[in-house]
């Protein structure tokens, strides 16, 4: 049997502290480049030393696009906040505090001193095919990613790449038809604009086709979502996809549905999971309340509940009770407060706490949509 190993600290003033919360919650999911770059940022911030995208790329033998993708990954995980100037050049990085994990999950985390970067002129020439990709802490701040217009020369140069030739050939096999110019422009956007590797694009196309989606506009939306999550490899995409598929299945089941979600239902699910950022247990709680109340328009009813919770600042399941109590106080007149009378006080069904949702108003909202 092996002996227990003791770990000792060799105290030295020249050191960089890393949050235990980072090690416990974030380190396992990050790839090699993302870990190196985040730790390097912490080191430079602790020493109050300047750096740049080029310096980081040179130090770790990465491309500047690799560095930017890593930064966007950590922004999507709310460990960094990227700042851009008027010309859409990366101008600064805010390293977000991890001192308090519960505070970190709020919509406005505390910010530690700013570590500034100036994007070199060489980056403008290499990344001028698309606006910078940003995945800010708040979904409402999200900057729309625009696909640029490509010339025939752009497409010709793109198709001359041997790796790209193979990618286009494989994509045609997945799709079952010859690619149009618009299709090739979309792949060029994924490859050059979003910085996806050929392997990641291959996986993206296969993933969409397996779900019956051969529309390149759909693929583009999925790709942008992956970029905003900082996904850079097929393995990361596979992990995110499995997790998302399980979430969708669980929500559909909670609402009593065994079929795949319709497009409108997916809009609701994306709203709850991405825009509102609710965890699955919060969404399932709203679904349970919905199923107990109505047999029709269940997605709209659940959306009404979740929207009110979002406005009330609910972030986790433990917040729901306080939000419901506050909502009840603000919506029910004093004259309508429940009274224990001879006719109702002994009714066994009145022993349960009643929900305070105005379902008549929810019904009006549904019919007006």
Residue pairs with C-beta under 8 A, 6 or more apart in sequence:
16 39
16 42
16 43
16 46
16 47
17 42
17 46
18 39
18 42
19 98
19 99
21 98
21 101
21 104
22 38
22 79
22 98
25 101
26 77
26 79
27 35
29 239
30 38
30 73
31 232
31 233
31 236
33 60
33 62
33 66
33 67
33 69
33 70
33 232
34 70
34 73
34 74
34 230
36 60
37 56
37 60
37 62
37 67
37 70
37 71
37 74
38 70
38 74
38 79
38 80
40 51
40 56
40 59
40 60
41 80
41 93
41 95
41 115
42 95
44 50
44 51
44 115
45 95
45 112
45 113
45 115
48 113
50 116
51 115
51 117
52 117
52 118
52 119
52 120
53 64
53 67
53 68
53 90
53 117
53 119
53 120
53 123
54 64
54 120
54 122
54 123
56 62
56 67
57 63
57 64
57 66
57 67
62 70
64 122
64 123
64 126
64 127
65 126
65 127
65 195
68 90
68 127
68 132
68 133
68 195
69 195
69 230
69 232
70 230
70 232
71 80
71 82
71 90
71 93
72 82
72 133
72 134
72 135
72 227
72 228
72 230
73 229
73 230
73 231
73 232
74 80
74 230
75 81
75 82
75 134
75 135
75 136
75 137
75 230
76 135
76 228
76 229
76 230
77 230
78 96
78 104
78 109
78 137
79 95
79 96
79 98
80 93
80 94
80 95
80 96
81 93
81 94
81 96
81 111
81 136
81 137
82 90
82 92
82 93
82 94
82 134
82 136
83 90
83 91
83 92
83 93
83 94
84 90
84 91
84 132
84 134
85 91
88 131
88 132
89 118
89 119
89 123
89 124
89 132
90 117
90 119
90 132
91 116
91 117
91 118
91 119
92 114
92 115
92 116
92 117
93 114
93 115
93 116
93 117
94 111
94 112
94 114
94 115
95 111
95 112
95 113
95 114
95 115
96 104
96 109
96 110
96 111
96 112
96 137
97 103
97 104
97 109
97 110
97 111
97 112
98 104
99 110
103 109
103 110
105 315
105 316
106 315
107 137
107 138
108 137
109 137
129 148
129 150
129 154
129 189
129 192
129 193
130 145
130 146
130 147
130 148
130 189
130 192
130 193
130 194
131 143
131 145
131 146
132 143
133 145
133 194
133 227
133 228
134 142
134 143
134 228
135 142
135 227
135 228
135 229
135 230
136 142
136 143
139 274
139 275
139 277
140 275
142 228
145 193
145 194
145 224
145 227
147 185
147 186
147 189
147 193
147 220
148 189
148 193
150 158
150 185
150 188
150 189
154 188
155 181
155 184
155 185
155 188
158 164
158 184
158 188
158 191
158 192
159 165
159 168
159 184
163 198
164 187
164 191
164 198
166 198
167 187
167 191
167 198
167 201
167 202
168 179
168 184
168 187
170 202
170 205
171 179
171 183
171 187
171 201
171 202
171 205
172 178
172 179
174 205
174 206
174 209
174 214
175 183
175 205
175 209
175 214
176 214
179 187
182 216
183 216
186 216
186 217
186 219
186 220
187 201
189 220
190 196
190 201
190 204
190 219
190 220
190 223
191 198
191 201
194 223
194 224
194 227
195 227
195 232
196 204
196 223
196 227
196 232
197 232
197 233
199 233
199 234
200 226
200 231
200 232
200 233
200 234
200 237
201 223
202 234
203 234
203 237
203 238
204 219
204 222
204 223
204 226
204 237
205 219
207 222
207 237
207 241
208 214
208 218
208 219
208 222
213 219
225 274
226 237
226 240
229 240
230 236
231 237
231 240
244 273
247 269
247 273
247 280
248 261
248 266
248 269
250 280
250 284
251 269
251 272
251 280
251 283
251 284
251 287
252 258
252 259
252 260
252 261
252 265
254 283
254 284
254 287
254 288
254 291
255 287
255 290
255 291
255 298
255 299
255 302
256 291
256 298
257 298
261 269
264 299
265 299
268 299
268 300
268 302
268 303
271 303
272 278
272 283
272 302
272 303
272 306
273 283
276 306
276 307
276 310
277 315
278 306
278 309
278 310
278 314
279 316
279 317
281 316
281 317
282 306
282 309
282 314
282 316
282 317
282 320
283 302
283 306
285 317
285 320
286 302
286 305
286 306
286 309
287 298
287 302
289 302
289 305
289 355
289 357
290 298
290 301
290 302
290 305
291 298
293 301
293 355
293 357
293 359
294 301
294 359
297 363
297 366
300 362
300 365
300 366
300 369
301 359
301 362
301 366
304 357
304 361
304 362
304 365
305 357
308 323
308 327
308 357
309 319
309 320
309 323
312 319
312 323
312 326
312 327
313 319
313 323
314 320
314 323
324 355
324 356
327 356
327 357
328 356
331 356
331 358
332 356
338 350
338 354
344 350
